[in-house]
Amino acid sequence: MPLHILPVRSAGAAENMALDFLLLQRYPDAGMPRFRHYEWQRPAFTFGFSQKIEFVRAHVPAGLELCRRPTGGGIVDHRQDWTYSLVLPRGHPLADARATESYRVVHEALAAALAALGLPAEVKRACDPCESGPGICFQRAELHDVENPRTGAKIAGAAQKRNRHGLLFQGSIEKSAVGAADWDAFAARFTAGLAHLLGGGADPVPWPALNENEVEGLIEQYSAPEWLAYR
């Protein structure tokens, strides 16, 4: 089963979150795994679906773009990160696996891609006693995050959402924790590694034909104050 690699797009926070969700809900080739790396038009933070807006506002600088994600997890600073999403259709073994298992498998592929480029990266194998629920990502590495074994700094984390359509996996890599890197070379190795795990090759495809009215409507929803303050 090939992994569809979508073109890189740059957008605002609400549009990026809306497109990730629609790639889970409305992808025309519904049975195919799909992957995209994307960029940010403006400095932005996102935060987990279940987080309280009061907590988020207390920890995010004023004046920056802010959006609630469809997935869980904590606050993520996207100003210096490499952001991606992976969508697996319902029925795929990894989509139906426990969240800890899909988290581990994807991050092992990510760490292997970085290590192949000579960059220090490994998956964290044990929890720290002080770990609790989602707060601010990248303050510390948690179980199955990717960390720098030399410094202990967290390199990569992610958040997930499962529904009747499959699994949405939204991931972020903190570039400063990695150091100088060839991100194009990393992307090629990472997607090839994911494709191998999924049992096929990495297949670049055009952007899918999504319903533009639905896209605009979901962007409007993700931009609305009611969505931001949902919790």
N, C-alpha and C positions, 0 to 999 in steps of 0.2 A: 504494500500500500504506500504510494508516494506521499511525501509531505509537500503540500503546496506552499511555496514561498512567495508571499505577496510583495508588491513594490513598497519601498519606503515612502512614507508620507509625513509631512509636518503639519501640525494642526494645533488648535487651542485645546485646553484640558477637557472641556465638555465634549468636543468633537472626537478626541482620542478615546474617551471612555465610551461614547455612543457607538463608535465603529467597532471597538472590541466586543461590545455586547451584541451588536448585529452580526458579527462574524460567528458568534455562537448560535444566534437565533434564526438567521435567515440566509446562511451561506448557500448559494445555488447547488454546489456539489456537496450535499450534506454529509455524505459518507466519508469524505476525505479530511484527514488532519490538515490544519492550516497554521501558518506561522507568519508573523510580521514584526519587524523592527520599525519603530516610529520615533519621530522627533517632536519638539515642542516649539511653537511659534513665539511663546513668551515664557518667562520664568514662572514655574508652576509647582504646586504641591497637590497630591491626591491623598485621600484617606479612606479607611475601610468602611464598608457599608454600615456596620453596626456601631461605629464610633460616635460619641457625643460631640456635637458641634462646639459646645463650650470648651471642652478639652482641646479640640483641634485649634480653635482660635487662640487659645492661650499659648500654643507652641509653634505657631506659624507666623512669620513676619507679616506685618500689615502691608496691604497694597499689592500682594502677589496673587496670581490666579490660583483658584482653589476649587477642587471638585471632589465630590463623593464618588468612590468607585463602585461598580457592581459587585466586586469581590470583597473579601474580608481583609484582615491584616491591619497594619498601623499606618501612621503618617509617613509619606515618602516624599523626599525632596528631589524633584526632577531637574534641578538647575545644572547638575553636572553628572547625569547618569546616562546609561545606555538602556533604553526601555524596549521591551518586547512583549508580545502575547503569543500563546500557543493555544489552539483550540482542538480538542479531540472529540470526535463524534460519539454519541451514545453507542454502547456496545463494544467500543475499543477497550481492551483489557486495562489500560492505564486510566482511562476515563472512569472505569467502574471500580478501580482500586481504592484503597483507603487514602485519605488526603496525605498522610505522612509518607506513603509509598510513592505517589506521584511527585510529591515535593522532592523526595530523595533522588529519584531517577532523573528528573530534569536537571537538578543541580549537580549531579554526578557528571552529566554530559557537559554542562557549562564549565565545571572545574577542569575537566579533561581538556576542553578546547583551550582554556587559558594556559594550562600546564604545557600543552604541546607547543605553545609559542614562547616557552621559557619563563612564564609568569607564575609567581607563587600563589597557588590556590588549592584549597582542599575543602571537602565537605565536613562540617562539624558533626561528630559522631555521638556526643553526649550533651545532656542538658546541664546548665549551671543551676545550682540550688536556688538562686534568687529570681529565676525567670518566672514571669507571670503573663497576663493577657497582653494583647496587642496595644502598643502605645506609640512610640516613635521608632520607626525602622532605622537601622544602621547605627543605633547607639551601641548595640552589642549583637554578636552572632548568636542565634538560637539553633536548636536541633535541626540539622540538615540544611542550614544556610551554608553559603560558601564564604570562607574566611581566608585571610592572608596568614599562613602559618608562621611567618617571620615576625609579624607585628600584632597578630590577634585581631586586626581590624576586619569588620564585616565587609565582604565584597558584594554579595548578591543575596537578595531575598525575594519573596514572591507572595502572592495571594491567589486564592482559588474560589471558583464558584461552580457547583454542579447543579444541573437541572435535567429535565427530560430530553434536552437536546445534546447534552454531553458535558464536557469540562472546559471552562475558561481558566487559563493559567496566565496571570499578569506578573511579569518579572522585571526587576530593576537591578542594574549593576552600577555600583558607585565607582566611577572612574578613578577618583583620587586614591582609593584603596588598592588599586591595581598598579598604578604607575603608568609610564609610557607604554602604549600598546597600539598595534595596528588593528583597528577595529573592523576593517573590512576583512582582514585575514581571520580574525576571531569569528565574525559572522559566518564565514564559509565553513570553518571547522565546526562551529556549534550546530548549525543547521544540518551538516552532514552527519554529525554524531546523533542528533535527534532522529533524523531519517533512518539511520541504521537501527536504532532502538525500536523504531516503529515498524520495521520490516520492509523498508523500501528506500528509494532515492529521494534527494531533494530536487523538487521540480518547480522552477520559477514560473509563475502564472500571472496574467494580467489582473488588475483589480476587478473584483466581481461586480456584476450589475445589480446593485441594491436599489430598492425603491426609494427614489429621492425624497418623496413626501415623508416616508417613514424615517429616513435619515435626518431630515430637518426637524421633524417632530421630536425625535429622541434627543437631538442636540439641544433643542429648546427645553426639554424636560431636565436634562443634566445641567443646564445653565440656570435653572429657576431657583430662587431663594428657598422655595418649599423643598426641593431636593437636597439642597445644601444643608438645610436645618431639619432633615427628616428625623433625626434622633436628637 
